[in-house]
Amino acid sequence: MKVSIIGGGNLGTLMGAAFAHRGHEVVIRTSKPEKFSAELEAYDKEDKIVYKGKVSKITSDWKDAVEGANVIWVTVPPQMFIETANAMEPYVKEGQMVGIIPGAGAAEFAFKRIIEKGARFFGLARVPSIARVKETGKSAYLLGPAPELLVGSIPARNAKQICEEIQTLYSMKCRPIANYLAVAFTPSNPVLHTSRIYGMFKDYIPGNHYPTNELFYENWTIDGAEILMNCSDELQQLCKAIPMDLRDVESMQSRHGVRNPEELAAKICSLDRLKGLYSPVVKDEIGYVPDFNSRYFASDFTYGIKIMIEVADLFDVPTPTMDTIWEWYMRVQPEKADNCFKLDMTQKEFVDFYMG
């Protein structure tokens, strides 16, 4: 199979090594091809090599990356979706698979013209594995592989066939789910990161500094867990209000087997695959301040929790906790908050868009 990967970051590097190792023809599209080696490696957390593979081409050319690919994986952050879709669109052909990994961030709206061209558009509910670059353009860490891949597509009926076709790329079960909205609403980064960040920085005003760079997951607080659980509950109420099958959107309680914020905080702190990751801050001569350019901010607020709020408004579902988080973001980043995702559809148009 000819596989193209758009983006040479954490996921792109790991996926390139994995697919090439399994004998597929792999092309990686990156803005800096000169930094890449043809042979990519994957390592476990003990720094032992898991697999390696030689990719066919590293390129910055969109035509080279897209034309002739059986499946095109898009691994760029959500703030780059529109730019990426516009660059890909002239070269995408009817029938090509275009997969977003992970599938949140309003990708379905950014790639709308590509969907209309007849591309088989899909997304994964979560990443196949936590990935971290070990050496840029050469290697990445494989941390905590997922037990299965959950695939949703537009139109929804394509998911089963897409699962069958991409199964050879991964050594794990691939399961189709009812529709792409169940992928987009996966309660991962859009509520996970925003809840934690709000809990950490809700009292922040310009000029404030923090004495340390705190571990993001291992120091998760009960207060942060309560915020996250409230967001999860609001999302569950939204799923009930939309006339679509959204049973695969798990609550935090169900996913982690917890009953209250204390148990959820303890569970997050104990997740081995998330250990050693620090908070989105930058250091100056005084201390640490929030890094508003971090993907935790740039992706997960404007292309994450805001999307859920917009859909909730469309279906008249109250989201007081999500609203509080978004209102805080508007105070600290007013310009970015003004230029963010806005939904302009009726309820029927919204459902029809996903179901096809």
Secondary structure, DSSP 8 states (H G I E B T S, - for coil): -EEEEE--SHHHHHHHHHHHHTT-EEEEE-S-GGG--SEEEEE-TTS-EEEEEE-SEEES-HHHHHTT-SEEEE-S-GGGHHHHHHHHTTT--TT-EEEESS--SSHHHHTHHHHHTT-EEEEESS-SEEEEEEETTTEEEEEEE-SEEEEEEESGGGHHHHHHHHGGG-SSEEEE-S-HHHHHT-SSHHHHHHHHHHHHHTT--TT--BSS--BTTTT--HHHHHHHHHHHHHHHHHHHHSSS--TTS--HHHHHT-SSHHHHHHHHHH-GGGTT-B-SEEE-SS-EEE-TTSHHHHTTIIIIIHHHHHHHHHTT---HHHHHHHHHHHHH-HHHHHSS------HHHHHHHHH-
